[in-house]
Amino acid sequence: YIPFKNAYAGMEYCESARNIGFQNGDIPLSADGVDLNYMSSETLQKIVDAKEVKVLRDNDTVTIEIPKNFMLRLIDKEELFALYRIPSVVFEASPNTGAARAGLQKGDHIELIDGEKASSLNEMHKILESKANTSVSVVYSRGSEVKTTEIMTDSLGRLGIAIAPLSDSYAIVTEHYGFWESFPKGIELGVDKLKSYVSSMKYVFTKEGAQSLGGFGAIGSIFPATWDWEAFWSMTAFLSVILAFMNILPIPALDGGHVLFLLYEVITRRKPNDKFMEYAQMGGMLFLFALLIYANGNDIFRFFFK
């Protein structure tokens, strides 16, 4: 993973996040006093459940208040809260391009284009999209040196460079666990996933949350397009945790429903009426079938109309 502290260019935020005060380049620090380490679903849950989030902005700590319905905004607009910002660091300058003729080299970090800040890939793209076949002034850093050059763009407004991948720009942290260490770490991860899932259940009972429900298609889409053992088993474990939680919900026809009736029997010292049990089981099954049809109907609607 990439720790926030290593992502010196900060994060790129969605429109909803920018509307409540986040700015591109902000580095998340904490949510309600709890330190934030790296971007994950658990980190997002901490942010949307928090009252305030502290970020590092231009070497200053800034506090952002999080509205109660913030997660619903993200769900409604189908937005990703934030992605790691890609620094505009040169990986290579293509031959016979403006960048190659200007002498740009691997590792050069573009800072300004025509006086506008262009230290991230998105910033650079926005500036260059209107500068086709034009000579632009580029300020870039090479080690401790800051240099300026003129570069001629092509017909698509490109400088002629490939940008370095995140793994070259940010230090990636890999943690290794021994056989015995893996057990408590696995339990910790499972508990964190369960907490995050349970916390997000409240959104299901909203209009936006109900519309985001998915069935078999949604489950299939969360697996990566190319085979990855770690991703496969991680998602399989996550689905197992989800099914375990769903199964203990107090819905007749599920184990949670049986537990509810058993508790009633223990407390009242008498068994529920057989006719009532029959109707409860039927109602539970109807509810589950309705949920199944609705969730998969959402998948079909999204496939054809979105």
C-alpha positions in Angstrom: 0.0 0.0 0.0 1.0 3.6 -0.4 0.9 5.5 3.0 -0.6 9.0 2.8 2.7 10.4 4.1 4.5 9.0 1.1 2.0 10.5 -1.4 3.7 13.9 -1.5 1.4 15.1 -4.3 -1.7 14.4 -2.2 -5.0 13.0 -3.5 -7.3 13.8 -6.4 -10.9 14.3 -5.0 -14.3 13.9 -6.6 -16.7 16.8 -7.1 -18.7 16.0 -4.0 -15.6 16.0 -1.8 -14.4 19.3 -3.3 -17.9 20.8 -2.6 -17.5 20.2 1.2 -14.0 21.7 1.4 -11.4 19.1 0.1 -8.9 20.4 -2.4 -6.9 18.4 -4.9 -3.5 17.9 -3.3 -4.8 17.6 0.3 -3.2 14.7 2.3 -5.6 13.1 4.8 -4.2 13.0 8.3 -7.0 12.0 10.7 -10.8 11.5 11.1 -12.2 12.5 14.5 -8.7 12.2 15.9 -8.0 8.7 14.5 -4.9 8.6 12.3 -5.5 7.7 8.6 -2.8 5.6 7.1 -3.7 4.7 3.5 -6.7 4.7 1.1 -9.0 1.7 1.6 -12.7 1.0 2.1 -12.2 1.1 5.9 -10.5 4.5 5.6 -13.4 5.8 3.5 -15.8 4.6 6.1 -13.9 6.4 8.9 -14.0 9.6 6.8 -17.7 9.6 6.0 -18.7 8.6 9.5 -16.5 11.4 11.1 -17.6 14.9 12.1 -14.3 16.4 11.0 -11.3 15.3 9.0 -7.9 17.0 9.2 -5.7 17.2 6.0 -2.3 18.6 5.2 -2.5 21.4 2.7 0.6 23.4 1.7 2.3 22.5 5.0 -0.7 23.7 7.0 -3.2 21.5 8.9 -6.8 22.2 7.7 -10.0 20.9 9.3 -12.9 19.9 7.0 -16.4 19.3 8.5 -18.1 16.2 7.1 -21.9 16.5 6.6 -24.1 13.6 7.8 -25.3 12.7 4.3 -21.9 12.8 2.7 -21.9 9.1 1.9 -25.3 9.4 0.2 -23.9 12.1 -2.1 -21.1 9.8 -3.2 -23.6 6.9 -3.7 -26.1 9.1 -5.6 -23.4 10.4 -8.0 -21.5 7.1 -8.1 -18.3 8.9 -7.3 -15.0 7.6 -6.0 -14.1 9.7 -3.0 -10.4 10.1 -3.9 -7.5 8.6 -5.8 -3.8 9.0 -5.3 -2.6 11.9 -7.4 -0.2 11.1 -10.2 2.8 13.4 -10.1 3.9 14.7 -13.5 7.3 13.0 -13.4 8.8 12.1 -16.7 9.3 8.3 -17.3 10.6 8.8 -20.8 10.6 11.4 -23.6 9.5 9.9 -26.9 11.9 10.4 -29.8 11.3 13.2 -32.2 8.9 15.1 -29.9 9.0 18.5 -28.4 10.0 17.0 -25.0 12.9 15.1 -26.5 14.2 18.1 -28.4 14.0 20.2 -25.3 16.1 17.7 -23.4 13.6 16.4 -20.8 14.9 13.2 -19.1 13.6 10.4 -16.9 12.9 11.7 -13.4 12.3 15.3 -14.4 9.3 16.7 -12.5 7.2 19.2 -14.4 6.1 22.1 -12.0 4.6 24.8 -14.2 3.3 25.2 -17.8 2.9 28.8 -19.0 2.9 29.9 -15.4 0.1 27.5 -14.3 0.7 24.8 -11.7 1.2 21.4 -13.5 2.7 19.2 -10.9 0.1 16.4 -11.3 -1.0 14.6 -14.4 -4.6 15.9 -14.3 -3.4 19.5 -13.9 -1.0 19.1 -16.9 -3.8 17.6 -19.1 -6.2 20.4 -18.3 -3.6 23.0 -19.3 -2.4 21.3 -22.5 -5.9 20.4 -23.9 -6.2 23.9 -25.3 -2.5 24.3 -26.5 -2.2 22.2 -29.6 0.7 23.0 -32.0 1.9 25.7 -29.6 5.2 26.5 -27.9 4.7 26.4 -24.1 7.0 27.5 -21.3 7.8 24.5 -19.0 9.4 24.8 -15.6 10.7 21.5 -14.2 12.9 20.3 -11.4 15.8 17.9 -11.9 17.1 16.9 -8.5 17.8 20.1 -6.7 17.9 22.2 -9.9 14.9 24.1 -11.3 15.1 24.7 -15.1 12.9 26.4 -17.7 12.5 25.4 -21.3 10.3 26.0 -24.3 8.5 22.9 -25.7 6.5 22.6 -28.9 3.3 20.6 -28.5 1.8 18.3 -31.1 -1.6 18.5 -32.8 -3.2 16.9 -29.7 -1.5 19.2 -27.3 1.0 16.6 -26.0 4.5 17.3 -24.9 5.7 13.8 -26.0 6.4 12.3 -22.6 5.3 9.2 -20.7 4.5 9.7 -17.0 6.2 7.6 -14.4 3.9 5.0 -12.6 2.9 5.6 -9.0 5.3 2.9 -7.9 8.2 5.0 -9.2 6.9 8.3 -7.7 5.8 7.0 -4.3 7.5 4.5 -1.9 5.2 1.5 -1.6 5.1 -0.3 1.8 4.9 -4.1 1.8 4.3 -5.8 5.1 5.3 -9.5 5.5 3.7 -11.8 8.1 5.0 -15.2 9.3 2.7 -18.2 9.5 1.7 -17.6 13.2 1.5 -13.8 12.7 -0.9 -14.3 9.8 -3.7 -15.7 12.1 -4.3 -12.6 14.3 -3.7 -10.3 11.3 -6.3 -12.2 9.4 -8.8 -12.0 12.2 -8.1 -8.2 12.5 -8.7 -7.7 8.8 -11.9 -9.8 8.9 -13.2 -7.8 11.9 -12.3 -4.5 10.2 -14.2 -5.6 7.0 -17.2 -6.7 9.0 -17.3 -3.3 11.0 -17.1 -1.4 7.7 -19.9 -3.5 6.1 -22.2 -3.2 9.2 -21.6 0.6 9.3 -22.6 0.9 5.7 -25.8 -1.1 6.1 -27.7 2.0 7.3 -27.4 3.4 3.7 -29.4 0.5 2.3 -32.6 2.0 3.8 -32.2 5.2 1.8 -33.3 5.9 -1.7 -29.7 6.3 -2.9 -28.6 3.1 -1.1 -31.5 1.0 -2.4 -30.7 2.1 -5.9 -27.1 1.0 -5.5 -28.0 -2.6 -4.5 -26.7 -5.2 -6.9 -27.0 -9.0 -7.4 -25.0 -11.5 -9.3 -23.7 -9.0 -11.8 -22.5 -6.6 -9.1 -20.8 -9.5 -7.3 -19.0 -10.5 -10.6 -17.9 -6.9 -11.3 -16.0 -6.5 -8.1 -13.5 -9.2 -9.1 -10.6 -8.0 -11.3 -10.7 -8.4 -15.0 -7.4 -10.4 -15.0 -6.7 -13.3 -12.7 -5.2 -12.4 -9.4 -5.0 -15.0 -6.6 -4.8 -12.5 -3.8 -7.7 -10.4 -5.1 -9.8 -13.6 -5.7 -9.3 -14.9 -2.2 -9.7 -11.5 -0.6 -13.1 -11.0 -2.4 -14.1 -14.6 -1.6 -13.4 -14.0 2.1 -15.2 -10.6 2.0 -18.3 -12.3 0.5 -18.1 -14.9 3.2 -18.1 -12.2 5.9 -21.1 -10.5 4.2 -23.1 -13.8 4.0 -22.3 -14.6 7.7 -23.6 -11.2 8.7 -26.7 -11.4 6.5 -27.5 -14.9 7.9 -27.7 -13.7 11.5 -30.2 -10.9 10.7 -33.5 -11.5 12.4 -35.3 -12.4 9.3 -37.5 -15.5 9.3 -36.1 -18.3 7.0 -32.6 -17.3 8.0 -30.6 -18.5 11.0 -31.1 -15.1 12.7 -34.8 -15.6 12.5 -34.6 -19.0 14.1 -32.5 -17.5 16.9 -35.1 -14.8 17.4 -37.9 -17.4 17.8 -35.7 -19.5 20.2 -35.0 -16.4 22.3 -38.8 -15.7 22.4 -39.3 -19.4 23.6 -36.6 -19.1 26.2 -38.0 -15.8 27.6 -41.7 -16.7 27.5 -41.3 -20.4 28.3 -43.7 -21.3 25.4 -43.3 -22.1 21.8 -44.6 -19.7 19.1 -47.9 -20.7 17.5 -47.3 -23.2 14.6 -49.5 -21.2 12.2 -47.6 -18.0 13.1 -44.3 -19.8 12.5 -45.6 -21.0 9.1 -46.7 -17.5 8.0 -43.4 -16.0 9.3 -41.4 -18.4 7.3 -43.4 -17.7 4.2 -43.1 -13.9 4.8 -39.3 -14.3 5.3 -39.0 -16.3 2.0 -41.1 -13.8 0.1 -38.9 -10.9 1.4 -35.7 -12.7 0.4 -37.0 -13.5 -3.1 -38.2 -9.9 -3.5 -34.8 -8.7 -2.4 -33.1 -11.1 -4.9 -35.3 -10.0 -7.8 -34.9 -6.3 -6.9 -31.1 -6.5 -6.6 -30.6 -8.4 -9.9 -33.2 -6.1 -11.5 -30.9 -3.2 -10.6 -28.0 -5.0 -12.3 -30.1 -5.4 -15.5 -31.2 -1.8 -15.4 -27.7 -0.5 -15.0 -26.4 -2.8 -17.8 -28.9 -1.5 -20.4 -29.6 2.0 -19.3 -26.4 3.2 -17.6 
